[in-house]
Amino acid sequence: MAVEKKDEQKALEVLRTFENSSNATIIAKVSQAYEKRVVLHSPWGTKRFLDLPTGELLPRIC
């Protein structure tokens, strides 16, 4: 789910009220640092770009 920064705490409060969602947390943020790119941060402090999927994109059916 993506929400505006001003609504992030309210979204977490709402999500945490649902069963099996008590550990809802923020896992990403949007910035202008690398336009149109996703940057992954490792536990060791390194960064890398998320590669685009290759091959034929099929919908998940399971």
FIVEX-670401 format. One record per residue (C-alpha): residue number from 1; z, y, x; residue in one letter. Coordinates in steps of 0.25 Angstrom, whole numbers, plus 5000, padded with zeros to 4 digits. Layout:
REM residues N
<node><seq>NUM</seq><zz>Z</zz><yy>Y</yy><xx>X</xx><type>A</type></node>
...
REM end
This chain:
REM residues 62
<node><seq>1</seq><zz>5000</zz><yy>5000</yy><xx>5000</xx><type>M</type></node>
<node><seq>2</seq><zz>4997</zz><yy>5014</yy><xx>5005</xx><type>A</type></node>
<node><seq>3</seq><zz>5005</zz><yy>5026</yy><xx>5001</xx><type>V</type></node>
<node><seq>4</seq><zz>5006</zz><yy>5040</yy><xx>5005</xx><type>E</type></node>
<node><seq>5</seq><zz>5017</zz><yy>5043</yy><xx>5015</xx><type>K</type></node>
<node><seq>6</seq><zz>5025</zz><yy>5051</yy><xx>5005</xx><type>K</type></node>
<node><seq>7</seq><zz>5026</zz><yy>5039</yy><xx>4996</xx><type>D</type></node>
<node><seq>8</seq><zz>5029</zz><yy>5028</yy><xx>5006</xx><type>E</type></node>
<node><seq>9</seq><zz>5044</zz><yy>5027</yy><xx>5003</xx><type>Q</type></node>
<node><seq>10</seq><zz>5042</zz><yy>5026</yy><xx>4988</xx><type>K</type></node>
<node><seq>11</seq><zz>5032</zz><yy>5015</yy><xx>4990</xx><type>A</type></node>
<node><seq>12</seq><zz>5041</zz><yy>5007</yy><xx>4998</xx><type>L</type></node>
<node><seq>13</seq><zz>5052</zz><yy>5009</yy><xx>4988</xx><type>E</type></node>
<node><seq>14</seq><zz>5043</zz><yy>5004</yy><xx>4977</xx><type>V</type></node>
<node><seq>15</seq><zz>5038</zz><yy>4992</yy><xx>4985</xx><type>L</type></node>
<node><seq>16</seq><zz>5052</zz><yy>4988</yy><xx>4989</xx><type>R</type></node>
<node><seq>17</seq><zz>5056</zz><yy>4987</yy><xx>4974</xx><type>T</type></node>
<node><seq>18</seq><zz>5046</zz><yy>4975</yy><xx>4972</xx><type>F</type></node>
<node><seq>19</seq><zz>5051</zz><yy>4961</yy><xx>4975</xx><type>E</type></node>
<node><seq>20</seq><zz>5046</zz><yy>4956</yy><xx>4989</xx><type>N</type></node>
<node><seq>21</seq><zz>5043</zz><yy>4970</yy><xx>4993</xx><type>S</type></node>
<node><seq>22</seq><zz>5057</zz><yy>4974</yy><xx>4999</xx><type>S</type></node>
<node><seq>23</seq><zz>5051</zz><yy>4975</yy><xx>5013</xx><type>N</type></node>
<node><seq>24</seq><zz>5040</zz><yy>4984</yy><xx>5010</xx><type>A</type></node>
<node><seq>25</seq><zz>5037</zz><yy>4994</yy><xx>5021</xx><type>T</type></node>
<node><seq>26</seq><zz>5027</zz><yy>5003</yy><xx>5027</xx><type>I</type></node>
<node><seq>27</seq><zz>5018</zz><yy>4996</yy><xx>5037</xx><type>I</type></node>
<node><seq>28</seq><zz>5007</zz><yy>5007</yy><xx>5040</xx><type>A</type></node>
<node><seq>29</seq><zz>5004</zz><yy>5022</yy><xx>5040</xx><type>K</type></node>
<node><seq>30</seq><zz>4992</zz><yy>5030</yy><xx>5039</xx><type>V</type></node>
<node><seq>31</seq><zz>4988</zz><yy>5040</yy><xx>5050</xx><type>S</type></node>
<node><seq>32</seq><zz>4977</zz><yy>5048</yy><xx>5055</xx><type>Q</type></node>
<node><seq>33</seq><zz>4978</zz><yy>5042</yy><xx>5069</xx><type>A</type></node>
<node><seq>34</seq><zz>4967</zz><yy>5032</yy><xx>5068</xx><type>Y</type></node>
<node><seq>35</seq><zz>4958</zz><yy>5036</yy><xx>5057</xx><type>E</type></node>
<node><seq>36</seq><zz>4953</zz><yy>5023</yy><xx>5049</xx><type>K</type></node>
<node><seq>37</seq><zz>4960</zz><yy>5014</yy><xx>5058</xx><type>R</type></node>
<node><seq>38</seq><zz>4972</zz><yy>5005</yy><xx>5056</xx><type>V</type></node>
<node><seq>39</seq><zz>4982</zz><yy>5004</yy><xx>5068</xx><type>V</type></node>
<node><seq>40</seq><zz>4991</zz><yy>4992</yy><xx>5070</xx><type>L</type></node>
<node><seq>41</seq><zz>5004</zz><yy>4994</yy><xx>5078</xx><type>H</type></node>
<node><seq>42</seq><zz>5010</zz><yy>4982</yy><xx>5085</xx><type>S</type></node>
<node><seq>43</seq><zz>5025</zz><yy>4980</yy><xx>5087</xx><type>P</type></node>
<node><seq>44</seq><zz>5023</zz><yy>4982</yy><xx>5102</xx><type>W</type></node>
<node><seq>45</seq><zz>5018</zz><yy>4996</yy><xx>5099</xx><type>G</type></node>
<node><seq>46</seq><zz>5003</zz><yy>4994</yy><xx>5101</xx><type>T</type></node>
<node><seq>47</seq><zz>4992</zz><yy>4999</yy><xx>5091</xx><type>K</type></node>
<node><seq>48</seq><zz>4978</zz><yy>4993</yy><xx>5088</xx><type>R</type></node>
<node><seq>49</seq><zz>4968</zz><yy>4996</yy><xx>5077</xx><type>F</type></node>
<node><seq>50</seq><zz>4967</zz><yy>4986</yy><xx>5066</xx><type>L</type></node>
<node><seq>51</seq><zz>4953</zz><yy>4980</yy><xx>5066</xx><type>D</type></node>
<node><seq>52</seq><zz>4944</zz><yy>4980</yy><xx>5054</xx><type>L</type></node>
<node><seq>53</seq><zz>4942</zz><yy>4966</yy><xx>5048</xx><type>P</type></node>
<node><seq>54</seq><zz>4929</zz><yy>4958</yy><xx>5053</xx><type>T</type></node>
<node><seq>55</seq><zz>4920</zz><yy>4949</yy><xx>5045</xx><type>G</type></node>
<node><seq>56</seq><zz>4919</zz><yy>4947</yy><xx>5030</xx><type>E</type></node>
<node><seq>57</seq><zz>4930</zz><yy>4953</yy><xx>5023</xx><type>L</type></node>
<node><seq>58</seq><zz>4935</zz><yy>4944</yy><xx>5012</xx><type>L</type></node>
<node><seq>59</seq><zz>4945</zz><yy>4947</yy><xx>5001</xx><type>P</type></node>
<node><seq>60</seq><zz>4958</zz><yy>4939</yy><xx>5002</xx><type>R</type></node>
<node><seq>61</seq><zz>4959</zz><yy>4928</yy><xx>4991</xx><type>I</type></node>
<node><seq>62</seq><zz>4972</zz><yy>4922</yy><xx>4995</xx><type>C</type></node>
REM end
